[in-house]
Every structure is written in structure tokens, then in C-alpha cells.
Amino acid sequence: MSTDISRKKFLQYTAAAGAAVLLSSLESFASGNGDKKLRVAIIGCGSVSGSYIPKLQTSDMIEIVSLCDIKYERALERKKTFNVNAETYHNIDEMLKGVPFDMMITLTDMQVHEGLNRKALMATKHVWSEKPMANTYAAGKELLDLARSKKLRLWGAPAVVNSPQFEFMSKKIQSGELGKLSSAHCQYGHTGPTWSAFFYEKGGGSMPDLGVYNMATITGLFGPARSIMAMTSIVTKERTVDDKGKIKVEAEDNAHILLEHDNNIISHVMCGFNFYDRFGHQAKDQMLHSIQIYGSEGNMRLLGYDWETNGVTVDSLKTDGKEMLYSTDKGGYQWQEGAKVVGESMHKGIEPRINVEHALHVLEIIEAARKSSASGMKIKLKSKFPWPMV
């Protein structure tokens, strides 16, 4: 499965000036790179880095040269555990003055992504950021404008559009087999992380941690949302977490979001930290229909979560109403592959399917959902992204 698109197709999808800047930044790096590897620095050596580091180490185009964490012992532990030939640092300022690198990978608490990403861009570093890339849509747009002004690249997780199952579903929709689309339901939840308080503090919440995956998938399939209405709540008002003990929950742990797309299609995203799931964070064997799409001539369901895909079922007029199972091969896709994919695209000078405008659109949805819940009003959205993605 290829997640790359051609220069011609990319230019057709995006505004010519913006696309030219983005492609120029890729091509200029690739042309001046030769056989040298893309040098990456990882900031944030907590749990997520344990998945990112070994994935990056599978690439012969990427070299991890820096590991950084404000809890310095974690950087040292990752270096030892994964046998990484990298320098270690206590903070971003120290890292930026240290060994040279090309791209920073941000894996810290979500509330500080924005500030760290801005510092890296100001220091002329490309950035891959775990979700979200910023605390507000406006700030995210400022980061993108800053990146473009410096001919740098900025990307944001998640990488769900890279999966073979996303590609299959998108092509099935584009083929017209499902008829006139009307609705979709998306869901992702568990009983909540216990290892850190940031998930429950202001700027955290179930939407930027969990709902973000479904939002990226359904907008990737149906196109940008035009408006939303939402209700959010805090069901469990106190939590006990490893780093701070008992805390007061400040961010939503229960959210329902209605998205209005073009052609009067309405989708629903449900996420929360109060959902029993016997698989927890290990969703390898999960067969829940996490994405359900309904059309006048057929229906389609994603098996498993969109970050851990296990297949797609379709029942339609074309299948005589029988439920058929398709696309069970993951094709090597893993949720943590985003930094590797975009890093290799930098090295090759090609444009990956995942793009920053899509991540910004999802960020706007999260922010608008909170406004809608607080006001009881329908919120119009203004952001767009290149679509269709497949």
C-alpha cells in the first residue's frame, strides 16, 4: 500500500502557493541530503516513546540523535533500553544548543506541545507532533504559518489515514457502492489512563486523547466538517493517578459530537474515559465496529479501532445483502508510524498522505465542541484540508 501522492495531484488538491512552499521544503531537503540520514530529536521519553523509538529504528533513512525529557532519568532509560546512539538532554533549550538535528518529534504532555513546537520551528527544525499540535486552532494556524515562512514542515498525529483499511473504506465510498451517504457513528473509549494527571487537567480530556482518532478518520472519509454540535461532561470528578495521587478532573471525560459534512451527511463521534473495554489499551483482537457508515445502497463497518485496524465489513445491494469481510491485512500499518512515514518523505522529497491541514481541522473540531457544549449552540467551522485523501 502506498501512502504517497504525486506532485501533480498534491498541487491539484491544495492552493498553489501553499503547496509550492510545502513541496519546495521537501525537495530542498531531499536534494541536499544525499545519502545522509534524517536526524531526529525526540522530546518526551514517557510511555509513547517506547512505541515510537523502535519504529523509527526500523528505518534506514532516519537516525535518532537526541533524547530529551525534563525527567532526565527517562531519557537515559530510553537510551539504554533501546540502545540508541543519541545525546541526552534535560530540556528543549539544552537540546537545541546540542547536537544538530533536522526534525523534532514531540511526545510530551499534550498541554506543552504548542510551546515546544514553536521553539523548534523558531530554531529552523521540522516538527512531527503527537496530538494535539497546539492548544487552540488559532495557535495551530500560527505554527503552520511560521513553518511555511521558514520553509519548514509541520505535521500532527494521528496517522490513521495511512492504514489499508482507511484506504479501502475511502475507495468504497468514492466508488458509489454504498449509494447516497447519510450517517456515520464512531466510538472510542476506555476507563482512562492512570499513569499521568495531564489527561484530566485543563487542556487534556477524552477528545484530544481519544476522539481525535475518530475525528481524523471520519473527516478523512467524508471530507471537512462544516459545523458541529456537541455535549461534553465530567462523569468521574476525581481520579487517582500515578504521578500526583488523587486529583480533581478538569477536562471532559465524556463527549458526544455531531458533525455536519457536505451533502447533508451527519456523523457522530462518541468518546470517553468511562467506557469498559476488556481489551483496554491492547486492541489487537478488538472486533468492535468502531466506525459505522450508512448509505442508501449499503453499509460499511471498521472492525477494531482506527488506530488498530482489523478489517472492514460491507453489506450492500452489490453483495445481495450479505455481510462480506474485506481488508484484513494491516499492511504493516501501526499507529506510531507517523513520524517514520513523514521522516522518510522528507528524505525522499515526496508528499505523504497525512497532512497538517487535516490535523488542524481536527483541532478546530475539538475546540468548537467545547464551545458548543458550553453555549448549547451550533458552531460553524472554517478550516479545510486536501480531500479526497484517497
C-alpha positions in Angstrom: 0.0 0.0 0.0 1.3 3.4 -0.9 0.5 6.5 1.2 2.3 8.9 -1.1 0.7 11.2 -3.6 2.3 12.7 -6.7 3.4 16.3 -7.0 0.7 16.9 -9.7 -2.1 15.5 -7.6 -1.0 17.4 -4.5 -0.9 20.7 -6.3 -4.4 20.0 -7.6 -5.7 19.4 -4.0 -4.2 22.5 -2.4 -3.8 26.2 -3.0 -0.9 26.6 -5.5 1.2 29.0 -3.4 0.9 27.0 -0.2 1.5 23.7 -1.9 4.6 25.0 -3.7 6.1 26.1 -0.4 5.4 22.7 1.2 6.8 20.7 -1.7 9.8 23.0 -2.0 10.7 22.3 1.6 10.6 18.6 0.9 12.5 18.8 -2.3 15.2 21.1 -1.0 15.9 18.8 2.0 16.0 15.7 -0.3 18.2 17.3 -2.9 20.7 18.5 -0.3 20.6 15.4 1.8 22.4 12.9 -0.5 22.9 9.6 1.4 22.8 11.2 4.8 20.1 10.2 7.2 17.4 12.5 8.5 18.5 13.4 12.0 15.6 13.4 14.6 15.4 14.6 18.1 12.7 13.1 20.5 11.4 15.3 23.3 9.3 13.4 25.8 10.6 10.0 26.8 7.5 8.7 28.6 5.3 5.8 27.6 4.6 6.8 24.0 8.3 7.0 23.2 8.5 3.3 23.9 6.5 2.7 20.7 8.0 5.5 18.6 11.7 4.7 19.1 11.7 1.1 17.9 9.5 2.1 14.9 12.0 4.8 13.9 14.9 2.4 14.3 13.4 0.2 11.6 14.1 3.0 9.0 17.5 3.2 7.2 16.7 6.8 6.3 16.3 8.1 9.9 18.8 8.4 12.8 17.8 9.3 16.4 20.5 11.8 17.6 18.8 13.3 20.6 16.6 12.2 23.5 15.2 14.8 25.9 13.0 14.8 29.0 12.5 17.1 31.9 12.6 13.9 34.0 16.2 13.3 32.8 16.4 9.7 34.0 13.7 8.8 31.5 15.9 9.9 28.6 18.8 7.9 30.0 16.5 4.9 30.4 15.3 5.0 26.8 18.8 5.4 25.5 19.8 2.2 27.4 16.7 0.2 26.8 16.7 0.7 23.0 20.4 1.0 22.6 20.1 4.5 20.9 23.3 6.2 19.9 22.0 9.6 21.0 22.9 12.5 23.2 20.5 13.1 26.2 19.2 16.4 27.4 17.2 17.9 30.4 15.1 20.4 28.4 14.5 21.8 24.9 16.8 24.8 25.2 19.7 22.5 26.0 18.7 20.2 23.2 18.5 23.0 20.6 22.0 24.0 21.5 23.3 20.5 21.4 24.0 18.0 18.6 22.5 19.2 15.2 19.2 17.7 14.1 16.7 18.1 11.3 13.3 17.2 12.8 11.9 17.2 16.3 9.4 14.6 17.4 7.2 15.9 20.2 5.9 13.2 22.6 5.4 15.2 25.9 2.2 16.0 27.9 -0.3 17.5 25.4 -0.6 20.8 27.1 3.0 21.8 26.3 3.1 20.6 22.7 2.4 24.1 21.4 5.2 25.9 23.1 7.8 23.2 22.3 6.7 23.1 18.6 7.0 26.8 18.4 10.6 26.8 19.8 11.6 24.1 17.4 10.2 25.9 14.4 11.9 29.2 15.5 15.2 27.2 15.6 14.5 26.1 12.0 13.6 22.5 12.8 10.9 20.5 11.1 8.3 19.1 13.6 6.2 16.0 14.0 3.9 16.4 16.9 1.8 14.0 18.8 -1.8 15.2 19.2 -2.7 18.0 19.5 0.0 20.2 17.9 -1.3 23.2 19.7 -3.8 24.2 22.4 -6.1 26.1 20.1 -6.9 26.2 16.4 -5.6 29.8 16.1 -2.3 28.8 17.7 -2.0 25.8 15.4 -2.6 28.0 12.4 0.1 30.4 13.7 2.5 27.5 13.9 1.8 26.4 10.3 2.3 30.0 9.1 5.6 30.1 11.0 6.7 26.8 9.4 5.8 28.0 5.9 7.6 31.3 6.4 10.8 29.4 7.2 10.2 26.7 4.5 9.8 24.1 7.2 7.4 21.2 7.6 5.0 20.7 10.5 2.9 17.5 10.9 0.4 16.4 13.6 -0.8 12.9 14.7 -2.8 10.7 14.4 -1.7 8.8 11.3 -5.0 6.8 10.9 -5.3 7.8 7.2 -2.3 5.7 6.5 -4.0 2.3 7.2 -5.0 -0.1 4.4 -8.5 -0.1 6.0 -8.9 3.6 5.7 -7.8 3.4 2.0 -10.3 0.6 1.4 -13.2 2.5 3.0 -12.4 5.7 1.2 -12.3 3.9 -2.2 -15.5 2.1 -1.4 -17.2 5.4 -0.6 -15.8 7.1 -3.8 -16.9 4.1 -5.9 -20.6 4.9 -5.1 -21.3 1.3 -4.0 -22.9 2.5 -0.7 -25.3 4.8 -2.6 -26.2 8.2 -1.1 -24.4 8.5 2.2 -26.3 10.0 5.2 -24.8 9.0 8.5 -21.9 7.5 10.5 -21.2 6.6 14.1 -17.7 6.5 15.6 -16.6 5.5 19.0 -13.5 5.0 21.1 -13.2 4.8 24.9 -11.8 3.0 27.9 -11.7 3.6 31.6 -8.9 6.2 31.4 -5.1 6.4 31.7 -3.7 6.1 35.2 0.0 7.0 34.6 -0.3 10.8 34.4 -2.6 13.6 35.5 -2.3 15.6 32.3 -5.1 13.6 30.7 -7.5 15.1 33.2 -6.1 18.6 33.6 -7.2 21.7 31.7 -6.1 21.3 28.1 -6.4 17.5 28.3 -9.6 15.4 28.0 -11.0 12.5 26.1 -11.4 14.4 22.9 -7.7 15.3 22.2 -6.6 11.9 23.6 -9.2 9.5 22.1 -11.9 11.2 20.0 -9.1 12.7 17.8 -8.7 9.4 16.1 -12.3 9.0 15.1 -12.5 12.7 14.1 -9.5 12.2 11.8 -11.0 9.1 10.3 -14.5 10.3 9.6 -13.4 13.7 8.2 -10.8 11.9 6.1 -13.7 9.7 4.7 -16.5 12.3 4.4 -14.5 15.5 4.0 -14.2 18.5 6.2 -17.0 19.2 8.7 -18.9 22.4 8.1 -20.4 22.7 11.5 -20.8 20.9 14.8 -22.9 20.5 17.9 -21.7 18.7 21.0 -22.3 17.8 24.6 -19.5 17.1 27.0 -19.4 16.2 30.7 -17.2 15.1 33.6 -18.6 11.8 34.9 -15.8 10.8 37.3 -14.9 14.0 39.1 -11.9 12.7 40.9 -9.2 10.3 39.7 -6.1 8.7 41.3 -3.1 8.8 39.0 0.5 7.6 39.4 2.3 10.9 39.3 0.0 13.1 41.5 -2.2 10.8 43.5 -5.8 11.9 43.9 -6.7 14.8 41.6 -9.8 16.8 40.6 -10.8 16.2 36.9 -10.9 19.5 35.0 -11.3 18.3 31.4 -14.2 16.3 29.8 -14.1 12.6 30.2 -17.3 12.1 28.2 -18.1 13.6 24.8 -20.6 13.3 22.0 -20.1 15.3 18.9 -22.3 15.7 15.8 -20.5 16.7 12.6 -22.2 18.2 9.6 -20.4 17.4 6.3 -21.2 18.4 2.7 -24.2 16.8 1.0 -26.1 16.9 4.3 -24.2 14.0 5.8 -24.2 13.9 9.6 -21.7 11.9 11.6 -21.4 11.2 15.3 -18.3 10.8 17.4 -18.5 9.3 21.0 -15.5 9.1 23.2 -14.8 8.9 26.9 -12.7 7.7 29.9 -15.6 5.8 31.5 -16.1 3.0 28.9 -15.4 -0.5 30.0 -13.3 -2.3 27.4 -12.0 -5.8 28.1 -9.1 -5.1 25.8 -8.0 -1.8 27.4 -5.1 -0.3 25.5 -4.3 -3.7 23.8 -6.7 -3.7 21.0 -5.1 -6.3 18.7 -8.1 -8.7 18.9 -10.8 -5.9 19.2 -13.6 -6.6 16.8 -15.9 -3.7 17.8 -17.5 -1.8 15.0 -15.7 1.5 15.8 -16.6 3.2 12.6 -20.1 2.6 11.1 -21.1 4.2 7.8 -24.7 4.1 6.4 -25.8 4.7 2.8 -28.9 4.1 0.7 -27.5 1.1 -1.0 -25.1 -0.3 1.6 -23.4 -0.1 5.0 -19.8 -0.4 6.0 -18.1 -1.0 9.3 -14.5 -0.9 10.5 -13.5 -3.8 12.8 -11.3 -2.8 15.7 -10.2 0.8 16.4 -9.0 3.0 13.6 -5.5 3.1 15.3 -5.5 -0.8 15.5 -7.4 -1.9 12.4 -8.6 -5.5 11.9 -10.8 -5.4 8.8 -13.8 -3.9 7.1 -17.3 -5.5 6.6 -19.7 -4.4 3.9 -23.3 -5.4 3.2 -24.9 -3.8 0.2 -27.1 -4.3 -2.9 -23.9 -5.4 -4.7 -23.3 -8.2 -2.1 -27.0 -9.2 -2.2 -27.3 -8.0 1.4 -24.7 -10.5 2.7 -22.1 -9.2 5.1 -18.7 -9.6 3.5 -15.3 -9.2 5.2 -12.6 -7.3 3.4 -9.2 -5.7 4.0 -8.0 -7.8 6.9 -4.3 -7.2 6.2 -2.8 -4.4 8.2 -0.1 -3.9 5.5 2.4 -3.1 8.2 0.4 -0.1 9.5 0.9 0.9 13.1 -0.5 3.9 14.9 3.0 5.1 15.9 4.3 5.1 12.3 3.5 8.8 11.5 6.9 10.2 12.4 8.7 7.5 10.4 6.4 8.0 7.4 6.9 11.8 7.3 10.6 11.5 8.1 11.1 9.2 5.1 9.0 11.5 3.0 11.5 14.3 3.9 14.4 12.1 2.9 12.8 11.1 -0.4 11.3 14.5 -1.3 7.7 13.2 -1.7 4.4 14.2 -0.1 2.8 11.7 2.3 -1.0 11.3 2.6 -1.1 12.6 6.1 -1.1 16.4 6.1 -1.0 19.3 8.6 -4.2 20.9 7.4 -6.2 17.8 8.4 -4.7 17.8 11.9 -5.6 21.5 12.2 -9.2 20.8 11.1 -9.5 18.1 13.9 -8.1 20.6 16.4 -10.7 23.1 15.4 -13.4 20.4 15.9 -12.2 19.7 19.4 -12.2 23.4 20.3 -15.6 24.0 18.7 -17.1 21.0 20.5 -16.2 22.6 23.9 -17.7 25.9 22.8 -20.9 24.2 21.6 -21.3 22.3 24.8 -20.8 25.4 26.9 -23.2 27.5 24.8 -25.7 25.0 23.6 -25.1 26.4 20.1 -24.2 25.0 16.7 -20.7 26.1 15.8 -19.6 26.8 12.2 -16.1 25.7 11.2 -13.8 27.4 8.8 -10.8 25.1 8.2 -10.4 22.8 5.2 -7.8 20.2 4.1 -6.9 18.4 0.9 -9.8 16.0 0.1 -10.5 13.3 -1.0 -7.4 11.8 0.6 -7.5 8.6 -1.5 
